[in-house]
């Protein structure tokens, strides 16, 4: 799970997202209003690494003005 999260974090960084922190299986991003969408982030998070072919990944997220658990 850690390796999959790291792969996703690298893709998010490459896409220009500022990762503020990560906790277990979640990533916290600091994104200016109106510059991105949850759908875009989820799409990046759900990309299966080549070395894990066949693994089905899913992601969910939400927007808020400060860090909180869903």
C-alpha positions as CSV (number, residue, x, y, z in Angstrom):
1,X,0.0,0.0,0.0
2,X,2.9,2.4,0.8
3,X,4.4,1.8,-2.6
4,X,1.1,2.5,-4.4
5,X,0.7,5.7,-2.4
6,X,4.2,6.9,-3.2
7,X,3.6,6.3,-6.9
8,X,0.4,8.4,-6.7
9,X,2.2,11.1,-4.8
10,X,4.8,11.3,-7.5
11,X,2.1,11.6,-10.2
12,X,0.3,14.3,-8.2
13,X,3.5,16.2,-7.8
14,X,4.3,16.0,-11.5
15,X,0.8,17.3,-12.2
16,X,1.6,20.4,-10.1
17,X,-0.3,19.6,-6.9
18,X,1.3,20.7,-3.6
19,X,1.2,17.8,-1.2
20,X,0.9,19.2,2.4
21,X,1.1,15.9,4.1
22,X,0.0,12.2,3.9
23,X,-1.5,10.0,6.5
24,X,-1.7,6.2,6.0
25,X,-3.6,5.9,2.7
26,X,-4.6,9.6,2.2
27,X,-2.9,12.6,0.7
28,X,-3.7,16.2,1.8
29,X,-3.3,18.8,-0.9
30,X,-3.2,22.5,-0.7
31,X,-5.0,23.8,-3.8
32,X,-6.1,27.3,-4.6
33,X,-9.9,27.6,-5.1
34,X,-11.0,26.9,-8.7
35,X,-7.7,25.5,-9.9
36,X,-8.4,21.8,-9.7
37,X,-11.1,19.2,-9.1
38,X,-11.6,16.2,-6.9
39,X,-12.3,14.2,-10.1
40,X,-8.9,15.1,-11.5
41,X,-7.1,14.1,-8.2
42,X,-9.1,10.9,-7.9
43,X,-8.2,10.0,-11.5
44,X,-4.5,10.5,-10.8
45,X,-4.7,8.5,-7.5
46,X,-6.5,5.6,-9.3
47,X,-3.8,5.0,-11.9
48,X,-2.5,1.4,-11.4
49,X,1.3,1.2,-11.4
50,X,2.7,-1.0,-14.2
51,X,4.1,-3.4,-11.6
52,X,0.6,-3.9,-10.1
53,X,-1.2,-4.7,-13.3
54,X,-4.7,-6.0,-12.7
55,X,-5.0,-4.3,-9.3
56,X,-8.2,-2.2,-9.1
57,X,-7.7,1.1,-7.2
58,X,-10.4,3.5,-6.1
59,X,-10.2,6.9,-4.5
60,X,-12.5,9.4,-2.9
61,X,-12.0,12.9,-1.6
62,X,-13.5,16.1,-0.5
63,X,-12.7,19.8,-0.3
64,X,-12.6,21.9,2.8
65,X,-10.8,25.0,4.0
66,X,-8.8,23.1,6.7
67,X,-7.7,19.6,7.4
68,X,-10.3,17.2,8.8
69,X,-11.2,13.6,8.7
70,X,-14.2,12.6,6.5
